[in-house]
């Protein structure tokens, strides 16, 4: 039932795709072009276009890849030795939904002059982080993103919605439901595993434009695949918006006093193929240790998940975005939330909703539904480095001697924004890129351990964050805030 035409034609899951499979599809379907896509230092996909001249030409580019100028893609690649290779990963192949000619696109990996993976490339850092996590702890890491974005279009006088009341609204009160559904179908055909889509809280009218916030949530996949499907989804959403003649942004904040857009990451862990999230129906000690790692490293994780000054206009008290380092069950004021999971009540709920339904056994392992939601990051994130950082944090938590004690003292049951005494007791997130950089400097040894991150990548990130000069940014300077919001409107 896969919507992906490559999977339908080849007859096996994408992680089993081979070069021969791709060539067979291209020949049978008269594909004329191939695109190589790769994430650069700004977190966005770049592209190299090929016209297929012959089968030999196709075989060559699929095998050897192509050269690119690394110094124009990454700030840490020297101009004097800038050549890099980009080589396609066959499991990422998808049919380009926008090209006029039949075209296959790939995501690529970077390789250095000696043919080894580029140490600092975000995709390679993520792969290393997951590998070290598995080697040191035996755990595999699955993740899924909640991709929030605003669609901005011309104002309509019909079926207007109340300001900031857009949550799960349907057409015609949500004007861009058809756009969201089109995007979901397109992403699914390109290999994305989508859970659902819906409208979000943000909804307002400004300068004769209607701003509607939406969200597409994915299903759990391996850590590397989770990053790949997010960057492809963002590219598809932008390209589709251009086709529709509307504007779209993933920016964490696009105006004052309105809901910002986050990039919440749901995470789950397995050992020997089985979930370790629950023990006798309750959150396991393993999960609590991972949470402790997330919380302990969050001040520096913001360096990868909250990467420009507008990120910190979203992280303010009395809204759903976190400001304090804590966790709780179903608690949307906390940095880490343990969402509801279908334990043993799924079948009972189905029977109550459908009294005539015959009892049956679902066969599901309900533990697989329990996740840990990380709620700090936003649309400015470098997705690969953010997920790599979460893998490092999970490993750190599993190895912390006092992880369970740390988790216990940072657990909250209340809305922290309504309990001043509680809020004062909890550590606070960075309030600027400058503070984020300082925290990365303090905690960098954890990222450097096992050669997951590298010194010049960490230092380059610190330098970039400090270059914004937002250490003393006045948060109520409306003119300065609007200027920054406009500057980073297309971030991520």
LINUR-V401164 format. One record per helix or strand. SS is the DSSP state (2 for helix, 1 for strand). FROM is the first residue (numbers start at 1). TO is the last residue. If there is no record, write none. Layout:
ss=SS from=FROM to=TO
ss=SS from=FROM to=TO
This chain:
ss=2 from=5 to=10
ss=2 from=14 to=16
ss=2 from=19 to=28
ss=1 from=33 to=39
ss=1 from=45 to=51
ss=2 from=55 to=64
ss=1 from=66 to=69
ss=2 from=70 to=72
ss=2 from=79 to=81
ss=1 from=83 to=88
ss=2 from=90 to=92
ss=1 from=94 to=95
ss=1 from=103 to=111
ss=1 from=117 to=117
ss=2 from=122 to=137
ss=1 from=139 to=154
ss=2 from=177 to=189
ss=1 from=194 to=206
ss=1 from=209 to=218
ss=1 from=221 to=222
ss=2 from=223 to=244
ss=1 from=247 to=249
ss=1 from=262 to=271
ss=1 from=274 to=275
ss=1 from=278 to=279
ss=1 from=282 to=283
ss=2 from=285 to=305
ss=2 from=311 to=314
ss=1 from=324 to=324
ss=1 from=327 to=329
ss=1 from=336 to=338
ss=2 from=346 to=353
ss=2 from=366 to=369
ss=1 from=372 to=374
ss=1 from=378 to=378
ss=2 from=383 to=399
ss=2 from=403 to=409
ss=1 from=411 to=411
ss=2 from=416 to=418
ss=2 from=420 to=425
ss=1 from=428 to=428
ss=2 from=433 to=451
ss=2 from=455 to=467
ss=2 from=478 to=487
